[in-house]
């Protein structure tokens, strides 16, 4: 989950500055829309097949499709930052596949009385692992095609954030940790929302190996917690330690931003 994008709102992942945003070319919008609709259709078929074979009920597919559709709308709205590139690119298509997998996981959130918890957990572990591993492909593919952009990095980051939120809800729902683990999924969104209220938080953060490492550890820990072979007593410890590491990472970023704010105030008063 190595993300490098400074032009985005602060988060637990890295950021790098991007070019000035211009309108997305019509060809790019068509390419992205076609890719998104194809992924939506594929997800719909997959979700209905899984729902029928696993007796998950129609709610599973509808929930997965709703999550993906919302993500797709957000993705299309942010497409301007991919300009002036006229192609969506293989890297963004991989990220779109990751979004579909996360949406499939989201479909499993809630009560499924006809499905053994162990089977549901193993299925979630497999899908989440594939989604996490694919994160290593999108960036290199985009760079190889000369299509790396602030949009692609942002899209990747949002998929990572959504994956953490969905996994934390599944860990709680399957009884592997208390409701407190959902804070892991909400923390990044709370940080971004805080930036809207306090402008000093809404600033670029420097690249950080610590941030990247914590992101990887958080997703890995949540996937491990879902494993049926991990007893709840152990999963609660793993979840609490990973949440503590994530909280410490956000706290470190807040301290850095607060220090920059103090420096800026001193510089302003000196003039």
Helices and strands as residue ranges (DSSP letters): H 26-53, H 58-77, G 79-82, H 90-107, H 117-133, H 135-144, H 150-173, G 179-181, H 182-197, H 209-226, H 232-270
